[in-house]
């Protein structure tokens, strides 16, 4: 296997892993929004808000990571 094909395979594997991570974060974010919509306790609501904020940050980071793989 040539050096270029090894690099291409590694890049493809890294891209696939990043896309899977993005999907996982998206599912977690959807779950957090669902919990937020169904609760009434203000303390749990605060916890959901913090969780959503953290997941949004992770999502943005994962998107930037995917973009950087092909720039």
PyMOL Python script that loads the backbone (N, CA, C, O; Angstrom):
from pymol import cmd

cmd.read_pdbstr("""\
ATOM      1  N   UNK A   1       0.849  -1.175   0.000  1.00  0.00           N
ATOM      2  CA  UNK A   1       0.000   0.000   0.000  1.00  0.00           C
ATOM      3  C   UNK A   1       0.895   1.240   0.000  1.00  0.00           C
ATOM      4  O   UNK A   1       1.833   1.337   0.791  1.00  0.00           O
ATOM      5  N   UNK A   2       0.607   2.157  -0.867  1.00  0.00           N
ATOM      6  CA  UNK A   2       1.447   3.345  -0.975  1.00  0.00           C
ATOM      7  C   UNK A   2       1.181   4.304   0.179  1.00  0.00           C
ATOM      8  O   UNK A   2       0.184   4.197   0.894  1.00  0.00           O
ATOM      9  N   UNK A   3       2.099   5.232   0.332  1.00  0.00           N
ATOM     10  CA  UNK A   3       1.995   6.212   1.417  1.00  0.00           C
ATOM     11  C   UNK A   3       0.737   7.072   1.251  1.00  0.00           C
ATOM     12  O   UNK A   3       0.056   7.375   2.231  1.00  0.00           O
ATOM     13  N   UNK A   4       0.432   7.463   0.005  1.00  0.00           N
ATOM     14  CA  UNK A   4      -0.756   8.287  -0.238  1.00  0.00           C
ATOM     15  C   UNK A   4      -2.034   7.538   0.076  1.00  0.00           C
ATOM     16  O   UNK A   4      -2.959   8.106   0.657  1.00  0.00           O
ATOM     17  N   UNK A   5      -2.098   6.280  -0.296  1.00  0.00           N
ATOM     18  CA  UNK A   5      -3.322   5.516  -0.032  1.00  0.00           C
ATOM     19  C   UNK A   5      -3.495   5.259   1.465  1.00  0.00           C
ATOM     20  O   UNK A   5      -4.620   5.223   1.963  1.00  0.00           O
ATOM     21  N   UNK A   6      -2.381   5.081   2.185  1.00  0.00           N
ATOM     22  CA  UNK A   6      -2.471   4.934   3.648  1.00  0.00           C
ATOM     23  C   UNK A   6      -3.000   6.222   4.279  1.00  0.00           C
ATOM     24  O   UNK A   6      -3.852   6.185   5.167  1.00  0.00           O
ATOM     25  N   UNK A   7      -2.486   7.356   3.810  1.00  0.00           N
ATOM     26  CA  UNK A   7      -2.949   8.641   4.342  1.00  0.00           C
ATOM     27  C   UNK A   7      -4.422   8.862   4.014  1.00  0.00           C
ATOM     28  O   UNK A   7      -5.172   9.353   4.857  1.00  0.00           O
ATOM     29  N   UNK A   8      -4.846   8.509   2.806  1.00  0.00           N
ATOM     30  CA  UNK A   8      -6.239   8.671   2.402  1.00  0.00           C
ATOM     31  C   UNK A   8      -7.142   7.788   3.259  1.00  0.00           C
ATOM     32  O   UNK A   8      -8.219   8.219   3.673  1.00  0.00           O
ATOM     33  N   UNK A   9      -6.709   6.557   3.527  1.00  0.00           N
ATOM     34  CA  UNK A   9      -7.500   5.655   4.364  1.00  0.00           C
ATOM     35  C   UNK A   9      -7.600   6.190   5.785  1.00  0.00           C
ATOM     36  O   UNK A   9      -8.673   6.160   6.387  1.00  0.00           O
ATOM     37  N   UNK A  10      -6.487   6.678   6.325  1.00  0.00           N
ATOM     38  CA  UNK A  10      -6.498   7.246   7.670  1.00  0.00           C
ATOM     39  C   UNK A  10      -7.427   8.449   7.739  1.00  0.00           C
ATOM     40  O   UNK A  10      -8.175   8.606   8.704  1.00  0.00           O
ATOM     41  N   UNK A  11      -7.380   9.304   6.711  1.00  0.00           N
ATOM     42  CA  UNK A  11      -8.232  10.485   6.684  1.00  0.00           C
ATOM     43  C   UNK A  11      -9.702  10.081   6.590  1.00  0.00           C
ATOM     44  O   UNK A  11     -10.561  10.681   7.236  1.00  0.00           O
ATOM     45  N   UNK A  12      -9.983   9.065   5.783  1.00  0.00           N
ATOM     46  CA  UNK A  12     -11.371   8.588   5.633  1.00  0.00           C
ATOM     47  C   UNK A  12     -11.860   8.011   6.954  1.00  0.00           C
ATOM     48  O   UNK A  12     -12.995   8.271   7.354  1.00  0.00           O
ATOM     49  N   UNK A  13     -11.022   7.229   7.641  1.00  0.00           N
ATOM     50  CA  UNK A  13     -11.395   6.657   8.933  1.00  0.00           C
ATOM     51  C   UNK A  13     -11.639   7.748   9.973  1.00  0.00           C
ATOM     52  O   UNK A  13     -12.591   7.681  10.750  1.00  0.00           O
ATOM     53  N   UNK A  14     -10.772   8.745   9.975  1.00  0.00           N
ATOM     54  CA  UNK A  14     -10.918   9.858  10.914  1.00  0.00           C
ATOM     55  C   UNK A  14     -12.202  10.632  10.637  1.00  0.00           C
ATOM     56  O   UNK A  14     -12.907  11.033  11.563  1.00  0.00           O
ATOM     57  N   UNK A  15     -12.497  10.838   9.363  1.00  0.00           N
ATOM     58  CA  UNK A  15     -13.729  11.531   8.971  1.00  0.00           C
ATOM     59  C   UNK A  15     -14.952  10.732   9.424  1.00  0.00           C
ATOM     60  O   UNK A  15     -15.899  11.301   9.968  1.00  0.00           O
ATOM     61  N   UNK A  16     -14.934   9.420   9.200  1.00  0.00           N
ATOM     62  CA  UNK A  16     -16.069   8.575   9.591  1.00  0.00           C
ATOM     63  C   UNK A  16     -16.275   8.626  11.106  1.00  0.00           C
ATOM     64  O   UNK A  16     -17.409   8.710  11.577  1.00  0.00           O
ATOM     65  N   UNK A  17     -15.193   8.575  11.856  1.00  0.00           N
ATOM     66  CA  UNK A  17     -15.285   8.648  13.317  1.00  0.00           C
ATOM     67  C   UNK A  17     -15.873   9.990  13.751  1.00  0.00           C
ATOM     68  O   UNK A  17     -16.700  10.040  14.661  1.00  0.00           O
ATOM     69  N   UNK A  18     -15.450  11.070  13.105  1.00  0.00           N
ATOM     70  CA  UNK A  18     -15.958  12.402  13.443  1.00  0.00           C
ATOM     71  C   UNK A  18     -17.442  12.522  13.127  1.00  0.00           C
ATOM     72  O   UNK A  18     -18.188  13.135  13.890  1.00  0.00           O
ATOM     73  N   UNK A  19     -17.877  11.945  12.017  1.00  0.00           N
ATOM     74  CA  UNK A  19     -19.296  11.985  11.644  1.00  0.00           C
ATOM     75  C   UNK A  19     -20.132  11.179  12.644  1.00  0.00           C
ATOM     76  O   UNK A  19     -21.232  11.591  13.013  1.00  0.00           O
ATOM     77  N   UNK A  20     -19.606  10.033  13.078  1.00  0.00           N
ATOM     78  CA  UNK A  20     -20.310   9.229  14.077  1.00  0.00           C
ATOM     79  C   UNK A  20     -20.419   9.980  15.399  1.00  0.00           C
ATOM     80  O   UNK A  20     -21.456   9.935  16.061  1.00  0.00           O
ATOM     81  N   UNK A  21     -19.356  10.664  15.779  1.00  0.00           N
ATOM     82  CA  UNK A  21     -19.371  11.464  17.002  1.00  0.00           C
ATOM     83  C   UNK A  21     -20.419  12.573  16.898  1.00  0.00           C
ATOM     84  O   UNK A  21     -21.156  12.834  17.849  1.00  0.00           O
ATOM     85  N   UNK A  22     -20.476  13.213  15.746  1.00  0.00           N
ATOM     86  CA  UNK A  22     -21.455  14.278  15.522  1.00  0.00           C
ATOM     87  C   UNK A  22     -22.877  13.734  15.668  1.00  0.00           C
ATOM     88  O   UNK A  22     -23.726  14.377  16.286  1.00  0.00           O
ATOM     89  N   UNK A  23     -23.138  12.563  15.106  1.00  0.00           N
ATOM     90  CA  UNK A  23     -24.460  11.945  15.227  1.00  0.00           C
ATOM     91  C   UNK A  23     -24.802  11.612  16.667  1.00  0.00           C
ATOM     92  O   UNK A  23     -25.938  11.796  17.104  1.00  0.00           O
ATOM     93  N   UNK A  24     -23.817  11.120  17.398  1.00  0.00           N
ATOM     94  CA  UNK A  24     -24.027  10.786  18.807  1.00  0.00           C
ATOM     95  C   UNK A  24     -24.358  12.034  19.630  1.00  0.00           C
ATOM     96  O   UNK A  24     -25.258  12.020  20.470  1.00  0.00           O
ATOM     97  N   UNK A  25     -23.621  13.096  19.375  1.00  0.00           N
ATOM     98  CA  UNK A  25     -23.881  14.355  20.087  1.00  0.00           C
ATOM     99  C   UNK A  25     -25.268  14.876  19.741  1.00  0.00           C
ATOM    100  O   UNK A  25     -25.990  15.356  20.615  1.00  0.00           O
ATOM    101  N   UNK A  26     -25.642  14.781  18.464  1.00  0.00           N
ATOM    102  CA  UNK A  26     -26.963  15.241  18.014  1.00  0.00           C
ATOM    103  C   UNK A  26     -28.075  14.481  18.737  1.00  0.00           C
ATOM    104  O   UNK A  26     -29.067  15.082  19.148  1.00  0.00           O
ATOM    105  N   UNK A  27     -27.917  13.158  18.895  1.00  0.00           N
ATOM    106  CA  UNK A  27     -28.908  12.349  19.619  1.00  0.00           C
ATOM    107  C   UNK A  27     -28.989  12.784  21.088  1.00  0.00           C
ATOM    108  O   UNK A  27     -30.080  12.907  21.644  1.00  0.00           O
ATOM    109  N   UNK A  28     -27.843  13.013  21.702  1.00  0.00           N
ATOM    110  CA  UNK A  28     -27.815  13.466  23.090  1.00  0.00           C
ATOM    111  C   UNK A  28     -28.484  14.823  23.231  1.00  0.00           C
ATOM    112  O   UNK A  28     -29.203  15.073  24.199  1.00  0.00           O
ATOM    113  N   UNK A  29     -28.247  15.691  22.269  1.00  0.00           N
ATOM    114  CA  UNK A  29     -28.858  17.023  22.284  1.00  0.00           C
ATOM    115  C   UNK A  29     -30.373  16.913  22.135  1.00  0.00           C
ATOM    116  O   UNK A  29     -31.113  17.606  22.833  1.00  0.00           O
ATOM    117  N   UNK A  30     -30.835  16.061  21.245  1.00  0.00           N
ATOM    118  CA  UNK A  30     -32.279  15.844  21.090  1.00  0.00           C
ATOM    119  C   UNK A  30     -32.895  15.326  22.379  1.00  0.00           C
ATOM    120  O   UNK A  30     -33.974  15.767  22.773  1.00  0.00           O
ATOM    121  N   UNK A  31     -32.217  14.393  23.041  1.00  0.00           N
ATOM    122  CA  UNK A  31     -32.708  13.858  24.317  1.00  0.00           C
ATOM    123  C   UNK A  31     -32.775  14.946  25.383  1.00  0.00           C
ATOM    124  O   UNK A  31     -33.739  15.016  26.145  1.00  0.00           O
ATOM    125  N   UNK A  32     -31.757  15.790  25.437  1.00  0.00           N
ATOM    126  CA  UNK A  32     -31.729  16.872  26.426  1.00  0.00           C
ATOM    127  C   UNK A  32     -32.871  17.860  26.181  1.00  0.00           C
ATOM    128  O   UNK A  32     -33.506  18.316  27.132  1.00  0.00           O
ATOM    129  N   UNK A  33     -33.134  18.190  24.933  1.00  0.00           N
ATOM    130  CA  UNK A  33     -34.261  19.080  24.617  1.00  0.00           C
ATOM    131  C   UNK A  33     -35.594  18.433  25.000  1.00  0.00           C
ATOM    132  O   UNK A  33     -36.491  19.112  25.500  1.00  0.00           O
ATOM    133  N   UNK A  34     -35.724  17.140  24.770  1.00  0.00           N
ATOM    134  CA  UNK A  34     -36.960  16.426  25.131  1.00  0.00           C
ATOM    135  C   UNK A  34     -37.170  16.463  26.638  1.00  0.00           C
ATOM    136  O   UNK A  34     -38.277  16.725  27.108  1.00  0.00           O
ATOM    137  N   UNK A  35     -36.097  16.197  27.405  1.00  0.00           N
ATOM    138  CA  UNK A  35     -36.198  16.267  28.869  1.00  0.00           C
ATOM    139  C   UNK A  35     -36.568  17.672  29.306  1.00  0.00           C
ATOM    140  O   UNK A  35     -37.421  17.848  30.175  1.00  0.00           O
ATOM    141  N   UNK A  36     -35.934  18.673  28.712  1.00  0.00           N
ATOM    142  CA  UNK A  36     -36.207  20.061  29.079  1.00  0.00           C
ATOM    143  C   UNK A  36     -37.674  20.405  28.848  1.00  0.00           C
ATOM    144  O   UNK A  36     -38.294  21.089  29.663  1.00  0.00           O
ATOM    145  N   UNK A  37     -38.220  19.932  27.744  1.00  0.00           N
ATOM    146  CA  UNK A  37     -39.617  20.233  27.402  1.00  0.00           C
ATOM    147  C   UNK A  37     -40.620  19.540  28.317  1.00  0.00           C
ATOM    148  O   UNK A  37     -41.776  19.954  28.397  1.00  0.00           O
ATOM    149  N   UNK A  38     -40.184  18.484  29.010  1.00  0.00           N
ATOM    150  CA  UNK A  38     -41.141  17.714  29.804  1.00  0.00           C
ATOM    151  C   UNK A  38     -41.019  17.912  31.317  1.00  0.00           C
ATOM    152  O   UNK A  38     -41.733  17.253  32.073  1.00  0.00           O
ATOM    153  N   UNK A  39     -40.149  18.787  31.771  1.00  0.00           N
ATOM    154  CA  UNK A  39     -39.958  18.952  33.218  1.00  0.00           C
ATOM    155  C   UNK A  39     -40.552  20.266  33.701  1.00  0.00           C
ATOM    156  O   UNK A  39     -40.769  21.201  32.931  1.00  0.00           O
ATOM    157  N   UNK A  40     -40.806  20.303  34.999  1.00  0.00           N
ATOM    158  CA  UNK A  40     -41.336  21.532  35.607  1.00  0.00           C
ATOM    159  C   UNK A  40     -40.490  22.006  36.783  1.00  0.00           C
ATOM    160  O   UNK A  40     -40.599  23.160  37.195  1.00  0.00           O
ATOM    161  N   UNK A  41     -39.654  21.133  37.325  1.00  0.00           N
ATOM    162  CA  UNK A  41     -38.797  21.496  38.460  1.00  0.00           C
ATOM    163  C   UNK A  41     -37.734  22.485  37.993  1.00  0.00           C
ATOM    164  O   UNK A  41     -36.968  22.181  37.079  1.00  0.00           O
ATOM    165  N   UNK A  42     -37.678  23.673  38.617  1.00  0.00           N
ATOM    166  CA  UNK A  42     -36.713  24.685  38.156  1.00  0.00           C
ATOM    167  C   UNK A  42     -35.246  24.264  38.301  1.00  0.00           C
ATOM    168  O   UNK A  42     -34.405  24.696  37.512  1.00  0.00           O
ATOM    169  N   UNK A  43     -34.929  23.433  39.289  1.00  0.00           N
ATOM    170  CA  UNK A  43     -33.542  22.992  39.468  1.00  0.00           C
ATOM    171  C   UNK A  43     -33.130  22.029  38.356  1.00  0.00           C
ATOM    172  O   UNK A  43     -32.020  22.108  37.831  1.00  0.00           O
ATOM    173  N   UNK A  44     -34.027  21.134  38.011  1.00  0.00           N
ATOM    174  CA  UNK A  44     -33.741  20.208  36.920  1.00  0.00           C
ATOM    175  C   UNK A  44     -33.709  20.969  35.599  1.00  0.00           C
ATOM    176  O   UNK A  44     -32.936  20.631  34.703  1.00  0.00           O
ATOM    177  N   UNK A  45     -34.540  21.987  35.481  1.00  0.00           N
ATOM    178  CA  UNK A  45     -34.547  22.814  34.279  1.00  0.00           C
ATOM    179  C   UNK A  45     -33.180  23.487  34.095  1.00  0.00           C
ATOM    180  O   UNK A  45     -32.647  23.538  32.986  1.00  0.00           O
ATOM    181  N   UNK A  46     -32.626  23.999  35.192  1.00  0.00           N
ATOM    182  CA  UNK A  46     -31.285  24.602  35.131  1.00  0.00           C
ATOM    183  C   UNK A  46     -30.247  23.586  34.670  1.00  0.00           C
ATOM    184  O   UNK A  46     -29.390  23.892  33.840  1.00  0.00           O
ATOM    185  N   UNK A  47     -30.331  22.373  35.216  1.00  0.00           N
ATOM    186  CA  UNK A  47     -29.381  21.327  34.832  1.00  0.00           C
ATOM    187  C   UNK A  47     -29.508  21.015  33.337  1.00  0.00           C
ATOM    188  O   UNK A  47     -28.501  20.815  32.657  1.00  0.00           O
ATOM    189  N   UNK A  48     -30.733  20.974  32.829  1.00  0.00           N
ATOM    190  CA  UNK A  48     -30.945  20.713  31.402  1.00  0.00           C
ATOM    191  C   UNK A  48     -30.371  21.844  30.549  1.00  0.00           C
ATOM    192  O   UNK A  48     -29.792  21.600  29.490  1.00  0.00           O
ATOM    193  N   UNK A  49     -30.534  23.063  31.010  1.00  0.00           N
ATOM    194  CA  UNK A  49     -29.995  24.207  30.268  1.00  0.00           C
ATOM    195  C   UNK A  49     -28.473  24.107  30.178  1.00  0.00           C
ATOM    196  O   UNK A  49     -27.897  24.344  29.116  1.00  0.00           O
ATOM    197  N   UNK A  50     -27.821  23.759  31.286  1.00  0.00           N
ATOM    198  CA  UNK A  50     -26.364  23.605  31.268  1.00  0.00           C
ATOM    199  C   UNK A  50     -25.942  22.447  30.365  1.00  0.00           C
ATOM    200  O   UNK A  50     -24.958  22.544  29.632  1.00  0.00           O
ATOM    201  N   UNK A  51     -26.699  21.352  30.428  1.00  0.00           N
ATOM    202  CA  UNK A  51     -26.378  20.199  29.584  1.00  0.00           C
ATOM    203  C   UNK A  51     -26.526  20.548  28.102  1.00  0.00           C
ATOM    204  O   UNK A  51     -25.678  20.184  27.287  1.00  0.00           O
ATOM    205  N   UNK A  52     -27.599  21.249  27.758  1.00  0.00           N
ATOM    206  CA  UNK A  52     -27.823  21.658  26.369  1.00  0.00           C
ATOM    207  C   UNK A  52     -26.700  22.578  25.905  1.00  0.00           C
ATOM    208  O   UNK A  52     -26.205  22.443  24.786  1.00  0.00           O
ATOM    209  N   UNK A  53     -26.304  23.499  26.750  1.00  0.00           N
ATOM    210  CA  UNK A  53     -25.224  24.415  26.399  1.00  0.00           C
ATOM    211  C   UNK A  53     -23.915  23.660  26.150  1.00  0.00           C
ATOM    212  O   UNK A  53     -23.203  23.943  25.186  1.00  0.00           O
ATOM    213  N   UNK A  54     -23.606  22.705  27.018  1.00  0.00           N
ATOM    214  CA  UNK A  54     -22.382  21.916  26.851  1.00  0.00           C
ATOM    215  C   UNK A  54     -22.438  21.082  25.574  1.00  0.00           C
ATOM    216  O   UNK A  54     -21.447  20.985  24.849  1.00  0.00           O
ATOM    217  N   UNK A  55     -23.588  20.485  25.299  1.00  0.00           N
ATOM    218  CA  UNK A  55     -23.726  19.669  24.095  1.00  0.00           C
ATOM    219  C   UNK A  55     -23.636  20.518  22.830  1.00  0.00           C
ATOM    220  O   UNK A  55     -23.080  20.075  21.825  1.00  0.00           O
ATOM    221  N   UNK A  56     -24.173  21.725  22.873  1.00  0.00           N
ATOM    222  CA  UNK A  56     -24.054  22.625  21.720  1.00  0.00           C
ATOM    223  C   UNK A  56     -22.588  22.959  21.458  1.00  0.00           C
ATOM    224  O   UNK A  56     -22.156  23.014  20.307  1.00  0.00           O
ATOM    225  N   UNK A  57     -21.833  23.181  22.516  1.00  0.00           N
ATOM    226  CA  UNK A  57     -20.401  23.465  22.367  1.00  0.00           C
ATOM    227  C   UNK A  57     -19.669  22.267  21.783  1.00  0.00           C
ATOM    228  O   UNK A  57     -18.828  22.422  20.898  1.00  0.00           O
ATOM    229  N   UNK A  58     -19.985  21.070  22.277  1.00  0.00           N
ATOM    230  CA  UNK A  58     -19.370  19.855  21.721  1.00  0.00           C
ATOM    231  C   UNK A  58     -19.747  19.671  20.258  1.00  0.00           C
ATOM    232  O   UNK A  58     -18.914  19.271  19.445  1.00  0.00           O
ATOM    233  N   UNK A  59     -20.996  19.962  19.924  1.00  0.00           N
ATOM    234  CA  UNK A  59     -21.471  19.828  18.541  1.00  0.00           C
ATOM    235  C   UNK A  59     -20.706  20.786  17.629  1.00  0.00           C
ATOM    236  O   UNK A  59     -20.236  20.397  16.560  1.00  0.00           O
ATOM    237  N   UNK A  60     -20.587  22.049  18.067  1.00  0.00           N
ATOM    238  CA  UNK A  60     -19.851  23.041  17.268  1.00  0.00           C
ATOM    239  C   UNK A  60     -18.398  22.621  17.065  1.00  0.00           C
ATOM    240  O   UNK A  60     -17.843  22.787  15.979  1.00  0.00           O
ATOM    241  N   UNK A  61     -17.797  22.085  18.101  1.00  0.00           N
ATOM    242  CA  UNK A  61     -16.407  21.619  18.012  1.00  0.00           C
ATOM    243  C   UNK A  61     -16.295  20.450  17.029  1.00  0.00           C
ATOM    244  O   UNK A  61     -15.351  20.392  16.241  1.00  0.00           O
ATOM    245  N   UNK A  62     -17.243  19.534  17.072  1.00  0.00           N
ATOM    246  CA  UNK A  62     -17.228  18.388  16.161  1.00  0.00           C
ATOM    247  C   UNK A  62     -17.403  18.836  14.710  1.00  0.00           C
ATOM    248  O   UNK A  62     -16.768  18.285  13.811  1.00  0.00           O
ATOM    249  N   UNK A  63     -18.260  19.832  14.480  1.00  0.00           N
ATOM    250  CA  UNK A  63     -18.451  20.364  13.126  1.00  0.00           C
ATOM    251  C   UNK A  63     -17.156  20.997  12.628  1.00  0.00           C
ATOM    252  O   UNK A  63     -16.748  20.773  11.489  1.00  0.00           O
ATOM    253  N   UNK A  64     -16.508  21.793  13.489  1.00  0.00           N
ATOM    254  CA  UNK A  64     -15.232  22.405  13.096  1.00  0.00           C
ATOM    255  C   UNK A  64     -14.185  21.342  12.795  1.00  0.00           C
ATOM    256  O   UNK A  64     -13.387  21.498  11.871  1.00  0.00           O
ATOM    257  N   UNK A  65     -14.185  20.275  13.560  1.00  0.00           N
ATOM    258  CA  UNK A  65     -13.242  19.182  13.349  1.00  0.00           C
ATOM    259  C   UNK A  65     -13.474  18.541  11.980  1.00  0.00           C
ATOM    260  O   UNK A  65     -12.518  18.277  11.251  1.00  0.00           O
ATOM    261  N   UNK A  66     -14.712  18.295  11.635  1.00  0.00           N
ATOM    262  CA  UNK A  66     -15.029  17.710  10.330  1.00  0.00           C
ATOM    263  C   UNK A  66     -14.605  18.632   9.213  1.00  0.00           C
ATOM    264  O   UNK A  66     -14.023  18.187   8.223  1.00  0.00           O
ATOM    265  N   UNK A  67     -14.892  19.922   9.361  1.00  0.00           N
ATOM    266  CA  UNK A  67     -14.503  20.892   8.333  1.00  0.00           C
ATOM    267  C   UNK A  67     -12.989  20.943   8.166  1.00  0.00           C
ATOM    268  O   UNK A  67     -12.486  21.065   7.049  1.00  0.00           O
ATOM    269  N   UNK A  68     -12.272  20.850   9.268  1.00  0.00           N
ATOM    270  CA  UNK A  68     -10.813  20.951   9.189  1.00  0.00           C
ATOM    271  C   UNK A  68     -10.171  19.753   8.494  1.00  0.00           C
ATOM    272  O   UNK A  68      -9.053  19.849   7.988  1.00  0.00           O
ATOM    273  N   UNK A  69     -10.878  18.634   8.472  1.00  0.00           N
ATOM    274  CA  UNK A  69     -10.334  17.445   7.828  1.00  0.00           C
ATOM    275  C   UNK A  69     -10.220  17.611   6.322  1.00  0.00           C
ATOM    276  O   UNK A  69      -9.416  16.931   5.685  1.00  0.00           O
ATOM    277  N   UNK A  70     -11.005  18.494   5.752  1.00  0.00           N
ATOM    278  CA  UNK A  70     -11.016  18.645   4.303  1.00  0.00           C
ATOM    279  C   UNK A  70     -10.605  20.047   3.842  1.00  0.00           C
ATOM    280  O   UNK A  70     -10.876  20.426   2.702  1.00  0.00           O
ATOM    281  N   UNK A  71      -9.972  20.794   4.694  1.00  0.00           N
ATOM    282  CA  UNK A  71      -9.469  22.122   4.279  1.00  0.00           C
ATOM    283  C   UNK A  71      -7.979  22.088   4.112  1.00  0.00           C
ATOM    284  O   UNK A  71      -7.372  23.103   3.769  1.00  0.00           O
TER     285      UNK A  71
END
""", "prot")
cmd.dss("prot")
cmd.show_as("cartoon", "prot")
cmd.util.cbc("prot")
cmd.orient("prot")
